Amino acid sequence: MKIRRPAASILTLILINFHLTSGTRYRIPTVSPLLEGFQSDSDPSSCCIPAIFSFGSSVADTGTNLLLAVDLLASRYPYGVTFPGYASGRWSNGRLLIDFWAELLGLPYVDPFVNSGSSSFRQGANFASAGSTATDRYASFAPSSFSLSLQLHQFSKFKSQTVATHSEQEAVSGDQKIKDCGSKLVPTTLFQKALYIIAAGGNDVHHLTDQDMTIEEKKTVIPEISAAIMQTVEALHEEGARTILVEDVYPLGCLPASIFDVGGVVDSDGCVESVNELIRSHNSILRKELAAFAQKHSTDLSIALVDTYSIRHGLMTNPAKHGFKYGMAACCGIYGMPLRYKSDELCTQSQRTQLCMDPSEYVVWEGIHYTEAANNATMKAILSGVHFYPEFSLSCFRSCSSQSAVLAK
Ligand SMILES: *[C@@H]1O[C@H](CO)[C@@H](O)[C@H](O)[C@H]1NC(C)=O
């Protein structure tokens, strides 16, 4: 095996300076935090989708790793400069797709599950962890992140603890009225009604592109990634999930991180062909497997793949059409460098990096992730309804958000 130079790959990006403090030990929160922060006047069960449970990598991490880590790139200005106004652990200047999903449903931004001290999780929890991989094959590349299987374990444990506490309460009170009025727990019905979103697999493809293998050899590994995601889907369905969206992997090959750190033949759009080819292969396998699963469980499951690949590809290669000035250049980076990107001097990693004048003109945030404006534009495209495989109805999503808009008046 040839030793690769320590290129600033997506792996490094997400893991640079990211260490657990020696004293920090992660624990599954006990049920007691659930008893706090409940307001009886906002019964989430009145909405058709009352909660979101989110799984995945940095594309969906709203603070998981920040709460665990002492020092990561996303813990510093200008991360979060647009929203929420400080570095929240989101790998962007602002909102991620998961935040726009929450807004759409009229729900609060999804709290990191590790934030057990201040969240009741009555409207869901976010298990996503930057650097996380879907497969266990590459999990050791990101030792400080929660892999997808670990995230699923956290969820299952949370759910079983909730259910167990409910039955204990029932046994103690033995009185239906007391139970209904007095319970401050996450209602068990929440697990069936919630929306489950999985946004994983990007880091796996990335680690694969980094291996010293031929493209054909790499392609033989690709099915492992969708298999890991399908295992998660199956497990969630068994746990009672009835609405699941799976976001596919976006075109990493068009991002500065691939163009400068992976390299190789680029297509007419300037994207690294070998990287996008692996991603398209993964996405198409996943699409087929999800379609088969959807068909098999059509009576009790609403599930689809969200084709973010083509949306993001469109934004990066045809920015003007979508109201952007720059499709591939990084908003936070180094002026004068091609696409404002330099492997070992990423946003916040060196004093030379700067925030661009107007992040809303940029699709790409720091060479690997997207700006809030790009995430917003992606959400807008998703809402057109044509990017779901198989077809997926957003009618319930709309009624939820209009209902909460009415309630907010
Ligand atoms: C997202 O875009 C819509 C237009 O499509 C705009 O009205 C809205 O303010 C944007 N939201 C954010 C947070 O930028």
The ligand as a Tripos MOL2 file, in Angstrom:
@<TRIPOS>MOLECULE
LIG
   14    14     1     0     0
SMALL
NO_CHARGES

@<TRIPOS>ATOM
      1 C1        -35.1340   30.3740    1.2740 C.3       1 LIG1
      2 O1        -35.5760   30.7450   -0.0050 O.3       1 LIG1
      3 C2        -36.8570   31.3310   -0.0630 C.3       1 LIG1
      4 C3        -37.1630   31.5760   -1.5170 C.3       1 LIG1
      5 O2        -37.1750   30.3790   -2.2060 O.3       1 LIG1
      6 C4        -36.8650   32.5990    0.7510 C.3       1 LIG1
      7 O3        -38.1680   33.1560    0.7460 O.3       1 LIG1
      8 C5        -36.4310   32.3080    2.1760 C.3       1 LIG1
      9 O4        -36.3190   33.4950    2.8930 O.3       1 LIG1
     10 C6        -35.0900   31.5950    2.1800 C.3       1 LIG1
     11 N1        -34.7660   31.1980    3.5450 N.am      1 LIG1
     12 C7        -33.5800   31.4350    4.0550 C.2       1 LIG1
     13 C8        -33.3970   31.0230    5.4660 C.3       1 LIG1
     14 O5        -32.6870   31.9500    3.4360 O.2       1 LIG1
@<TRIPOS>BOND
     1     1     2 1
     2     1    10 1
     3     2     3 1
     4     3     4 1
     5     3     6 1
     6     4     5 1
     7     6     7 1
     8     6     8 1
     9     8     9 1
    10     8    10 1
    11    10    11 1
    12    11    12 1
    13    12    13 1
    14    12    14 2
@<TRIPOS>SUBSTRUCTURE
     1 LIG1         1 GROUP 0 **** ****
